[in-house]
Amino acid sequence: MLKLEAKPEDIKINIIYEDEDIIVLSKPAGIVVHPSPGHPAKTIVNALLFHTKFLSDIGGGATGNNLLDRIIFGEITDFLDFGINSKLRWPAFNIADSCVVIGFFILALLVVKGDLYTTKLIKE
């Protein structure tokens, strides 16, 4: 198995906010977030390691199913594009973002309906 280790690199990144717990940045298009096969360097992680000298566990997409996809396929698929030909295409969409949005709307609906923290007893 290929082991990738991120090394600090002096890459210019646009940091919007930073404190001792969090860094918010504007990710430029085209830059890869995590080192992976085919992209071992020049990533956001490399830039952040140079900037902060220490990153705690970068969990998020690096673990779980994304980790499995990285090991098996060497990459992850965030977007799906459906279509038969150029005239019959569905728009590409981000799977993870879609799941988050759907989950949010389900949670909001349950809160509005008042069913989130209540149980209903069914009388027979």
PASEBA-1860 file (N, C-alpha, C; in nm, 3 decimals):
! residues 124
1> MLKLEAKP> 0.084/-0.118/0.000/0.000/0.000/0.000/0.089/0.125/0.000 ~ 0.052/0.220/-0.080/0.126/0.345/-0.090/0.093/0.434/0.029 ~ 0.197/0.479/0.098/0.176/0.569/0.212/0.220/0.709/0.171 ~ 0.129/0.803/0.183/0.160/0.941/0.151/0.175/1.020/0.280 ~ 0.280/1.096/0.288/0.302/1.180/0.405/0.311/1.324/0.358 ~ 0.225/1.407/0.413/0.224/1.548/0.374/0.343/1.620/0.435 ~ 0.412/1.696/0.352/0.526/1.775/0.398/0.493/1.923/0.380 ~ 0.540/2.007/0.472/0.512/2.151/0.459/0.568/2.208/0.329
9> EDIKINII> 0.488/2.290/0.262/0.531/2.358/0.139/0.485/2.503/0.146 ~ 0.571/2.592/0.101/0.539/2.735/0.100/0.451/2.765/-0.022 ~ 0.321/2.745/-0.004/0.222/2.769/-0.109/0.134/2.883/-0.061 ~ 0.114/2.983/-0.146/0.031/3.098/-0.107/-0.115/3.055/-0.098 ~ -0.175/3.078/0.020/-0.317/3.052/0.040/-0.381/3.176/0.099 ~ -0.509/3.197/0.068/-0.582/3.314/0.114/-0.655/3.281/0.244 ~ -0.593/3.314/0.357/-0.654/3.288/0.488/-0.747/3.404/0.522 ~ -0.874/3.371/0.544/-0.976/3.470/0.574/-0.984/3.497/0.724
17> YEDEDIIV> -0.972/3.391/0.804/-0.980/3.404/0.949/-0.894/3.295/1.012 ~ -0.833/3.330/1.125/-0.751/3.231/1.196/-0.749/3.263/1.344 ~ -0.767/3.160/1.427/-0.742/3.171/1.570/-0.675/3.042/1.614 ~ -0.669/3.016/1.744/-0.595/2.899/1.790/-0.666/2.767/1.760 ~ -0.795/2.772/1.724/-0.871/2.650/1.700/-0.906/2.624/1.554 ~ -0.910/2.728/1.474/-0.962/2.710/1.337/-0.892/2.803/1.239 ~ -0.885/2.756/1.115/-0.837/2.839/1.005/-0.943/2.833/0.896 ~ -0.989/2.949/0.851/-1.085/2.957/0.741/-1.009/3.014/0.622
25> LSKPAGIV> -1.016/2.944/0.509/-0.946/2.994/0.392/-1.034/2.987/0.269 ~ -0.997/3.063/0.170/-1.065/3.061/0.041/-0.985/2.969/-0.050 ~ -1.041/2.851/-0.079/-0.970/2.752/-0.159/-0.977/2.789/-0.306 ~ -0.862/2.809/-0.369/-0.863/2.838/-0.512/-0.903/2.715/-0.594 ~ -0.968/2.738/-0.706/-1.005/2.629/-0.795/-0.879/2.560/-0.846 ~ -0.886/2.429/-0.856/-0.777/2.353/-0.915/-0.673/2.302/-0.818 ~ -0.674/2.346/-0.693/-0.576/2.295/-0.597/-0.639/2.179/-0.520 ~ -0.564/2.071/-0.506/-0.612/1.952/-0.437/-0.603/1.975/-0.286
33> VHPSPGHP> -0.696/1.918/-0.210/-0.698/1.939/-0.066/-0.598/1.849/0.006 ~ -0.607/1.717/-0.015/-0.521/1.621/0.055/-0.423/1.558/-0.043 ~ -0.302/1.525/0.001/-0.213/1.447/-0.085/-0.279/1.312/-0.118 ~ -0.264/1.269/-0.240/-0.320/1.142/-0.285/-0.237/1.094/-0.402 ~ -0.253/0.968/-0.444/-0.178/0.921/-0.560/-0.206/1.013/-0.680 ~ -0.101/1.058/-0.743/-0.114/1.153/-0.853/-0.104/1.297/-0.808 ~ -0.124/1.322/-0.680/-0.115/1.457/-0.623/-0.044/1.450/-0.488 ~ 0.083/1.410/-0.486/0.153/1.394/-0.358/0.195/1.526/-0.293
41> AKTIVNAL> 0.191/1.636/-0.367/0.240/1.763/-0.315/0.155/1.877/-0.371 ~ 0.187/2.000/-0.326/0.117/2.121/-0.370/-0.033/2.115/-0.340 ~ -0.065/2.071/-0.218/-0.204/2.061/-0.174/-0.231/2.163/-0.064 ~ -0.358/2.178/-0.029/-0.396/2.266/0.081/-0.331/2.218/0.211 ~ -0.330/2.087/0.234/-0.268/2.034/0.356/-0.121/2.072/0.363 ~ -0.048/2.060/0.251/0.093/2.099/0.249/0.109/2.247/0.285 ~ 0.023/2.331/0.230/0.029/2.475/0.258/-0.002/2.504/0.404 ~ -0.104/2.437/0.459/-0.140/2.459/0.599/-0.031/2.410/0.694
49> LFHTKFLS> 0.033/2.299/0.661/0.144/2.250/0.744/0.257/2.352/0.747 ~ 0.284/2.416/0.635/0.388/2.519/0.631/0.346/2.640/0.714 ~ 0.219/2.677/0.701/0.168/2.796/0.769/0.161/2.778/0.921 ~ 0.111/2.662/0.967/0.086/2.643/1.110/0.190/2.556/1.179 ~ 0.266/2.482/1.103/0.365/2.387/1.155/0.301/2.266/1.222 ~ 0.171/2.271/1.249/0.103/2.159/1.314/-0.044/2.160/1.276 ~ -0.092/2.047/1.237/-0.235/2.030/1.216/-0.279/1.912/1.301 ~ -0.389/1.927/1.372/-0.441/1.813/1.445/-0.497/1.716/1.343
57> DIGGGATG> -0.563/1.615/1.389/-0.617/1.512/1.300/-0.706/1.576/1.195 ~ -0.666/1.563/1.070/-0.750/1.613/0.961/-0.847/1.501/0.928 ~ -0.962/1.505/0.993/-1.061/1.399/0.975/-1.143/1.424/0.851 ~ -1.264/1.468/0.873/-1.353/1.502/0.762/-1.354/1.398/0.653 ~ -1.326/1.441/0.532/-1.329/1.353/0.417/-1.214/1.257/0.409 ~ -1.114/1.270/0.494/-0.999/1.181/0.486/-1.025/1.047/0.553 ~ -1.134/1.036/0.627/-1.164/0.911/0.695/-1.292/0.852/0.639 ~ -1.331/0.739/0.691/-1.457/0.678/0.650/-1.454/0.631/0.506
65> NNLLDRII> -1.563/0.654/0.434/-1.574/0.607/0.296/-1.469/0.670/0.206 ~ -1.437/0.797/0.230/-1.334/0.860/0.148/-1.200/0.790/0.163 ~ -1.168/0.746/0.285/-1.043/0.674/0.307/-1.044/0.544/0.228 ~ -1.156/0.473/0.233/-1.169/0.347/0.158/-1.153/0.372/0.008 ~ -1.216/0.475/-0.044/-1.203/0.509/-0.186/-1.059/0.545/-0.221 ~ -0.992/0.618/-0.133/-0.852/0.655/-0.159/-0.764/0.532/-0.166 ~ -0.787/0.436/-0.075/-0.705/0.314/-0.073/-0.733/0.228/-0.195 ~ -0.859/0.206/-0.226/-0.895/0.115/-0.336/-0.872/0.178/-0.473
73> FGEITDFL> -0.921/0.300/-0.492/-0.917/0.362/-0.624/-0.809/0.467/-0.640 ~ -0.751/0.514/-0.530/-0.650/0.619/-0.537/-0.709/0.757/-0.554 ~ -0.841/0.768/-0.545/-0.908/0.897/-0.558/-1.048/0.886/-0.500 ~ -1.114/1.001/-0.486/-1.252/0.999/-0.441/-1.338/1.068/-0.546 ~ -1.464/1.028/-0.553/-1.557/1.088/-0.647/-1.659/1.169/-0.569 ~ -1.654/1.299/-0.585/-1.750/1.387/-0.518/-1.865/1.425/-0.611 ~ -1.842/1.417/-0.740/-1.943/1.459/-0.835/-1.986/1.344/-0.924 ~ -2.113/1.337/-0.954/-2.165/1.240/-1.049/-2.221/1.316/-1.168
81> DFGINSKL> -2.201/1.259/-1.286/-2.249/1.321/-1.409/-2.323/1.213/-1.487 ~ -2.454/1.230/-1.502/-2.535/1.132/-1.571/-2.570/1.181/-1.711 ~ -2.573/1.091/-1.806/-2.616/1.129/-1.939/-2.587/1.022/-2.042 ~ -2.663/1.025/-2.149/-2.644/0.931/-2.259/-2.553/0.993/-2.364 ~ -2.581/1.115/-2.400/-2.496/1.188/-2.494/-2.497/1.336/-2.454 ~ -2.439/1.419/-2.535/-2.427/1.560/-2.497/-2.562/1.631/-2.488 ~ -2.665/1.579/-2.553/-2.796/1.643/-2.549/-2.883/1.593/-2.434 ~ -2.857/1.473/-2.386/-2.935/1.416/-2.277/-2.847/1.401/-2.153
89> RWPAFNIA> -2.826/1.511/-2.083/-2.739/1.510/-1.965/-2.812/1.565/-1.844 ~ -2.787/1.504/-1.730/-2.828/1.559/-1.602/-2.714/1.645/-1.552 ~ -2.743/1.750/-1.479/-2.632/1.830/-1.426/-2.550/1.750/-1.325 ~ -2.421/1.776/-1.320/-2.335/1.712/-1.221/-2.371/1.767/-1.083 ~ -2.362/1.682/-0.982/-2.389/1.730/-0.846/-2.292/1.667/-0.748 ~ -2.271/1.737/-0.639/-2.180/1.692/-0.535/-2.258/1.604/-0.438 ~ -2.217/1.478/-0.426/-2.288/1.381/-0.344/-2.290/1.422/-0.197 ~ -2.173/1.456/-0.143/-2.164/1.490/-0.001/-2.249/1.612/0.032
97> DSCVVIGF> -2.240/1.716/-0.051/-2.320/1.836/-0.026/-2.469/1.806/-0.035 ~ -2.507/1.722/-0.130/-2.648/1.685/-0.144/-2.698/1.615/-0.018 ~ -2.619/1.523/0.037/-2.658/1.452/0.159/-2.671/1.548/0.277 ~ -2.581/1.642/0.289/-2.587/1.740/0.398/-2.713/1.824/0.385 ~ -2.743/1.871/0.266/-2.862/1.955/0.244/-2.989/1.876/0.272 ~ -2.997/1.754/0.222/-3.116/1.670/0.246/-3.133/1.644/0.395 ~ -3.022/1.610/0.463/-3.028/1.587/0.607/-3.073/1.709/0.684 ~ -3.026/1.827/0.642/-3.067/1.952/0.707/-3.217/1.973/0.692
105> FILALLVV> -3.270/1.952/0.571/-3.412/1.974/0.550/-3.497/1.874/0.627 ~ -3.451/1.750/0.637/-3.524/1.651/0.717/-3.525/1.693/0.864 ~ -3.409/1.734/0.915/-3.399/1.780/1.054/-3.488/1.901/1.078 ~ -3.484/1.998/0.987/-3.567/2.119/1.001/-3.715/2.082/0.999 ~ -3.755/1.991/0.912/-3.895/1.949/0.904/-3.938/1.883/1.034 ~ -3.853/1.797/1.091/-3.887/1.732/1.217/-3.898/1.833/1.331 ~ -3.811/1.932/1.333/-3.817/2.035/1.438/-3.945/2.117/1.424 ~ -3.978/2.157/1.301/-4.099/2.237/1.278/-4.225/2.158/1.314
113> KGDLYTTK> -4.228/2.031/1.278/-4.344/1.948/1.310/-4.352/1.917/1.459 ~ -4.241/1.931/1.531/-4.241/1.902/1.673/-4.222/1.756/1.706 ~ -4.185/1.675/1.609/-4.170/1.532/1.631/-4.028/1.490/1.668 ~ -3.936/1.582/1.670/-3.797/1.544/1.693/-3.774/1.489/1.832 ~ -3.832/1.551/1.934/-3.806/1.509/2.071/-3.929/1.447/2.138 ~ -4.026/1.407/2.060/-4.145/1.346/2.118/-4.164/1.207/2.062 ~ -4.229/1.126/2.141/-4.266/0.993/2.092/-4.417/0.984/2.097 ~ -4.473/0.911/2.007/-4.617/0.896/2.002/-4.652/0.755/2.049
121> LIKE> -4.748/0.746/2.138/-4.796/0.617/2.184/-4.917/0.579/2.100 ~ -4.912/0.462/2.048/-5.023/0.415/1.966/-5.113/0.330/2.055 ~ -5.238/0.370/2.066/-5.334/0.294/2.146/-5.397/0.188/2.057 ~ -5.404/0.070/2.111/-5.464/-0.039/2.034/-5.601/-0.071/2.086
END
